[in-house]
Amino acid sequence: MNLKKILFAKGVFHPGGNKISVLGKQVQYIYPFETVKKNGLLMISANWLFSKFRTVLHPFTISSSKAEDLYCKICGSKSPLKEVAYKRNFYECSKCKFIFTNDFEIAASQKGMGMEGSWSGQGGGGYREYYLATFLQKELGLKEILLFGTGNTDTFRKLKNEGYDVRGCDITPELIKIRKEEFGDDSFFSPVTFPKNSKFDIIVCVEVFEHFFDLKSSFDLLVSVLSDKGVICGTTNFYPGGSIVDSNKPGYMSHKGHVAYWSSISLGNLAKKFGLELLSFEMVRPGSVLPDEKFGQLWPNKRVFFIYKNIYGNFFHNLYKTTPILPIDKP
């Protein structure tokens, strides 16, 4: 019996005592699991999942169908139910305004963007990563680059071929294996197998932050490998206020893998906890000016963010004064 295969089968997780049952192909398998408590939530132990299946996983919540108040994953404050949208419960922190949902699909913690690419199919997207990495190297003289959650875009190969000092990171085992075979063991890795004492000047996270379920651990990891002069950057949607249901088709938070809905306030609050600052920009496409190539629509809530140390405050604020909409015009 392949429990790993069953775990990721399309089915339903049923908590029951100290066991969990998984429905797969009309057969129900039951096995014991370990739990941990975090922010008042009962969760499957990430260590147990890793020891059982030998793969990179995030813990997932044993949730009930009743919409009860939860606790913020940034500051721990009470987070009442804000809205039921796309058949999902969304909660908003009363203090730092972070919006999140707990209906995390465990399969997403193994797959991510993986072999599908970040935007337009296998190997699609990647221009935003390339723009941000090369822009920061040119403007700030930063060298060592980490593409975090890069998936199967061609950006990693392109930067390598152009002579940049770049490494890649993803949660998809088959992608990691392919990249290691092509570029070497120290070129590409999972979030739990970073080379010892790794430090990066530029950490690029394009369409990654909205997938952070255990976000403090994820951000801890990014900060731990950030050099003294480093910058974290990327793209995600920022909540504009009003209903979580937006005008896009499909709606941004309708994607089951999207569990964190950031804003400049909430992401800024998280950055402050680590002694960092935040500034965000719009971009041409997919963003505020031109419709994207895949869906043919604007994404007015899309933002490019930079999380940085105060030594770069003047640079980013001056950049915002002259270029509030960055010339990123491809996915």
HELIX and SHEET records of a PDB file:
HELIX    1   1 LEU A    3  LEU A    7  1                                   5    
HELIX    2   2 ALA A   46  PHE A   53  1                                   8    
HELIX    3   3 ALA A  108  LYS A  111  1                                   4    
HELIX    4   4 GLY A  114  GLU A  116  5                                   3    
HELIX    5   5 TYR A  127  LEU A  140  1                                  14    
HELIX    6   6 THR A  155  ASN A  161  1                                   7    
HELIX    7   7 PRO A  173  PHE A  183  1                                  11    
HELIX    8   8 PHE A  209  HIS A  211  5                                   3    
HELIX    9   9 LEU A  215  SER A  224  1                                  10    
HELIX   10  10 TYR A  252  SER A  254  5                                   3    
HELIX   11  11 SER A  264  LYS A  273  1                                  10    
HELIX   12  12 VAL A  284  SER A  288  3                                   5    
HELIX   13  13 ASN A  310  TYR A  312  5                                   3    
HELIX   14  14 GLY A  313  THR A  322  1                                  10    
SHEET    1   A 3 PHE A  13  GLY A  16  0                                        
SHEET    2   A 3 LYS A  19  GLY A  24 -1                                        
SHEET    3   A 3 VAL A  27  PRO A  32 -1                                        
SHEET    1   B 2 THR A  35  LYS A  38  0                                        
SHEET    2   B 2 LEU A  41  ILE A  44 -1                                        
SHEET    1   C 2 LEU A  70  TYR A  71  0                                        
SHEET    2   C 2 LYS A  78  SER A  79 -1                                        
SHEET    1   D 4 LEU A  81  ALA A  85  0                                        
SHEET    2   D 4 ARG A  88  GLU A  92 -1                                        
SHEET    3   D 4 ILE A  99  PHE A 100 -1                                        
SHEET    4   D 4 ALA A 260  TYR A 261 -1                                        
SHEET    1   E 8 PHE A 188  PHE A 189  0                                        
SHEET    2   E 8 VAL A 166  CYS A 169  1                                        
SHEET    3   E 8 ILE A 145  PHE A 148  1                                        
SHEET    4   E 8 PHE A 200  VAL A 206  1                                        
SHEET    5   E 8 LEU A 226  ASN A 237  1                                        
SHEET    6   E 8 LYS A 302  TYR A 308 -1                                        
SHEET    7   E 8 GLU A 277  MET A 283 -1                                        
SHEET    8   E 8 ILE A 325  LEU A 326  1                                        
END                                                                             
